[in-house]
Amino acid sequence: MCDGVLWDMDGTLLDTEKLWDVAVRELSEHLGGPMSDETREATIGASSANALAVVFDSLGLDKKPAALAEAKAWLFARVGELFGAGLEWRPGARDALQAARDLGARTALVTNTERVLTEPALDVLGRGFFDATVCGDEVSDGKPSPEPYARGAALLGLRPEQCLAIEDSPTGAASATAAGCRVLVVPGVALVDEAPRRVLRTSLVGLTTAEFARVWESAEAAR
């Protein structure tokens, strides 16, 4: 069985992608124009730097450091307001977190969301479910780079190959795969392709300890 479980947050454990959707679309309007669905999809699961670059490019804006910093501050303030109004769990997520604990696996939260927004989310999730956390501003290169998942495994004293990553987005799944993790994908608002060492599941509902073992074995067989 896996020694570590590495959890994504937005869209996987918490139903926050709809909040980010509101905020990034409002940011686009604030910067000069509406956001297309294609642009929005390109921001899903991205680091703040990558998401802002996508938005600026879509509007034909010059990516000057000061302008990016101002847009980031605007976006984070809006997301903070939305988070403060209440965060909802994804179906089955709370029970799945407990099941991972019942396995005896070490666990980490690995998110592209930066620490200032992750902290209030951890208050909802329960800090006791995680032995370590990795946020987007604590790595030099966020997802889809393998660095976040490699760091998450290292903080648990493990290699990525010993860990199961649980993701909802193409960006996050690519990061975990590149790091060397087996990956369970529960797609959210964006489709995620099949790939080696990757298992797709429609929901976290029913992810018991026995199901964790089946997913782990199935991911190894998916080559």
C-alpha positions as CSV (number, residue, x, y, z in Angstrom):
1,M,0.0,0.0,0.0
2,C,1.1,3.6,-0.5
3,D,3.1,5.2,2.3
4,G,1.9,8.7,1.5
5,V,-1.2,10.5,0.2
6,L,-0.8,13.9,-1.3
7,W,-4.0,15.9,-1.6
8,D,-4.8,18.8,-3.9
9,M,-7.1,21.3,-2.4
10,D,-9.1,23.5,-4.8
11,G,-11.7,21.4,-6.7
12,T,-10.5,18.2,-5.0
13,L,-11.2,18.6,-1.3
14,L,-13.1,21.9,-1.3
15,D,-15.6,23.2,-3.9
16,T,-13.6,26.4,-4.4
17,E,-13.2,26.4,-8.2
18,K,-16.5,28.1,-8.5
19,L,-15.2,30.8,-6.3
20,W,-12.1,31.2,-8.3
21,D,-14.2,31.3,-11.4
22,V,-16.1,34.3,-10.0
23,A,-12.9,36.1,-9.0
24,V,-10.9,35.6,-12.2
25,R,-13.8,36.6,-14.4
26,E,-14.3,39.7,-12.4
27,L,-10.5,40.4,-12.6
28,S,-10.7,40.2,-16.3
29,E,-13.5,42.7,-16.4
30,H,-11.6,44.9,-14.0
31,L,-8.6,44.8,-16.3
32,G,-10.5,45.6,-19.5
33,G,-12.7,42.9,-20.9
34,P,-14.7,39.7,-20.4
35,M,-13.0,36.3,-20.1
36,S,-13.7,33.5,-22.6
37,D,-14.4,30.0,-21.4
38,E,-11.1,28.9,-23.1
39,T,-9.1,31.4,-21.1
40,R,-10.8,30.4,-17.9
41,E,-10.1,26.7,-18.5
42,A,-6.4,27.6,-19.0
43,T,-6.3,29.1,-15.5
44,I,-7.8,26.1,-13.7
45,G,-5.3,24.6,-11.3
46,A,-2.6,27.1,-12.3
47,S,-0.2,29.0,-10.0
48,S,-1.1,32.6,-9.5
49,A,1.8,33.7,-11.7
50,N,0.7,31.5,-14.6
51,A,-3.0,32.3,-14.2
52,L,-2.3,36.1,-14.2
53,A,-0.1,35.6,-17.3
54,V,-2.9,33.8,-19.1
55,V,-5.4,36.6,-18.2
56,F,-3.0,39.4,-19.3
57,D,-2.2,37.6,-22.6
58,S,-5.9,37.1,-23.3
59,L,-6.4,40.9,-23.0
60,G,-3.3,41.9,-24.8
61,L,-1.9,43.6,-21.7
62,D,1.8,44.2,-21.1
63,K,3.0,41.9,-18.2
64,K,4.8,44.6,-16.3
65,P,5.8,43.5,-12.8
66,A,3.9,46.4,-11.2
67,A,0.7,45.7,-13.1
68,L,0.9,42.0,-12.3
69,A,1.4,42.7,-8.6
70,E,-1.6,45.0,-8.6
71,A,-3.8,42.4,-10.4
72,K,-2.6,39.7,-7.9
73,A,-3.5,41.9,-4.9
74,W,-6.9,42.6,-6.4
75,L,-7.5,38.9,-7.2
76,F,-6.4,37.7,-3.7
77,A,-8.6,40.3,-2.0
78,R,-11.6,39.1,-3.9
79,V,-10.9,35.4,-3.4
80,G,-10.4,36.2,0.3
81,E,-13.9,37.7,0.5
82,L,-15.4,34.7,-1.3
83,F,-13.6,32.3,1.0
84,G,-14.7,34.2,4.0
85,A,-18.4,33.8,3.0
86,G,-18.0,30.1,3.5
87,L,-16.3,27.1,2.0
88,E,-18.0,23.9,0.9
89,W,-16.6,20.4,0.8
90,R,-16.4,18.3,-2.3
91,P,-18.6,15.2,-2.1
92,G,-17.0,12.4,-0.1
93,A,-13.9,14.5,0.7
94,R,-14.1,14.5,4.5
95,D,-14.6,10.7,4.7
96,A,-11.8,10.2,2.2
97,L,-9.4,12.2,4.3
98,Q,-10.3,10.0,7.3
99,A,-9.8,6.9,5.2
100,A,-6.3,8.0,4.3
101,R,-5.6,8.5,8.0
102,D,-7.0,5.1,8.8
103,L,-4.6,3.6,6.3
104,G,-1.7,4.8,8.4
105,A,-0.4,6.8,5.5
106,R,1.5,10.0,6.0
107,T,-0.4,12.9,4.3
108,A,0.3,16.3,2.9
109,L,-1.7,19.1,1.3
110,V,-0.1,20.2,-2.0
111,T,-1.8,23.2,-3.5
112,N,-1.0,26.0,-5.9
113,T,-3.0,28.3,-3.7
114,E,-0.7,30.6,-1.7
115,R,-0.4,30.4,2.0
116,V,-2.5,33.5,2.8
117,L,-5.5,31.9,1.2
118,T,-4.7,28.3,2.3
119,E,-4.7,29.1,6.0
120,P,-8.4,29.8,6.3
121,A,-9.1,26.8,4.1
122,L,-7.1,24.6,6.5
123,D,-9.4,25.8,9.3
124,V,-12.3,24.2,7.4
125,L,-10.5,21.1,6.3
126,G,-8.9,20.3,9.7
127,R,-5.2,20.6,10.2
128,G,-5.0,17.3,11.9
129,F,-5.5,15.5,8.6
130,F,-2.2,16.7,7.2
131,D,1.4,16.0,8.4
132,A,2.7,18.7,6.0
133,T,1.5,21.4,3.7
134,V,3.0,22.9,0.5
135,C,1.6,26.1,-0.9
136,G,2.1,27.8,-4.2
137,D,4.4,30.5,-2.8
138,E,6.6,28.0,-1.1
139,V,8.1,26.5,-4.3
140,S,10.0,28.2,-7.0
141,D,7.8,26.7,-9.7
142,G,4.2,25.7,-9.2
143,K,2.1,23.0,-10.8
144,P,2.4,21.7,-13.6
145,S,6.0,21.6,-12.5
146,P,6.8,18.4,-10.5
147,E,8.3,20.6,-7.7
148,P,5.2,20.9,-5.5
149,Y,4.6,17.1,-5.3
150,A,8.3,16.3,-5.0
151,R,8.5,18.7,-2.1
152,G,5.3,17.3,-0.5
153,A,6.8,13.8,-0.6
154,A,10.1,15.0,0.8
155,L,8.4,16.7,3.7
156,L,6.9,13.4,4.6
157,G,10.3,11.7,4.3
158,L,9.2,9.8,1.2
159,R,9.9,9.5,-2.5
160,P,7.1,10.5,-4.9
161,E,7.0,6.9,-6.1
162,Q,5.8,5.9,-2.6
163,C,2.9,8.4,-2.8
164,L,-0.6,8.6,-4.2
165,A,-1.5,12.1,-5.4
166,I,-5.2,13.0,-5.6
167,E,-6.1,15.7,-8.1
168,D,-9.0,17.2,-10.1
169,S,-7.3,19.2,-12.9
170,P,-5.0,18.6,-15.9
171,T,-2.4,21.0,-14.4
172,G,-2.3,19.2,-11.1
173,A,-2.3,15.7,-12.6
174,A,0.6,16.6,-14.9
175,S,2.5,17.9,-11.9
176,A,2.0,14.7,-9.9
177,T,2.7,12.5,-12.8
178,A,5.9,14.4,-13.6
179,A,7.1,14.0,-10.0
180,G,6.7,10.2,-10.2
181,C,3.5,9.8,-8.1
182,R,0.7,7.4,-8.9
183,V,-2.3,9.6,-9.4
184,L,-6.0,9.4,-8.6
185,V,-8.0,11.9,-10.7
186,V,-11.5,13.0,-9.7
187,P,-12.2,15.5,-12.5
188,G,-13.9,18.8,-11.6
189,V,-14.7,21.5,-14.1
190,A,-12.0,20.4,-16.6
191,L,-11.5,17.1,-18.3
192,V,-8.3,15.1,-17.4
193,D,-6.9,12.6,-19.9
194,E,-5.9,9.1,-19.1
195,A,-2.2,8.5,-18.7
196,P,0.2,5.9,-17.3
197,R,0.0,5.4,-13.5
198,R,-3.2,7.4,-13.4
199,V,-6.7,6.2,-12.4
200,L,-9.9,8.2,-13.0
201,R,-12.8,8.2,-10.5
202,T,-16.0,10.1,-10.8
203,S,-16.1,11.1,-7.1
204,L,-14.4,10.8,-3.7
205,V,-17.6,9.2,-2.3
206,G,-16.8,5.6,-1.3
207,L,-13.0,6.1,-1.2
208,T,-12.6,3.6,1.7
209,T,-9.3,2.1,2.9
210,A,-10.0,-0.9,0.7
211,E,-10.7,1.3,-2.3
212,F,-7.4,3.2,-1.7
213,A,-5.6,-0.2,-2.0
214,R,-7.5,-0.9,-5.2
215,V,-6.7,2.5,-6.7
216,W,-3.0,2.1,-5.7
217,E,-2.8,-1.3,-7.5
218,S,-4.8,-0.1,-10.5
219,A,-2.5,3.0,-11.0
220,E,0.5,0.7,-11.1
221,A,-1.2,-1.4,-13.7
222,A,-2.1,1.6,-15.8
223,R,1.1,1.8,-17.9
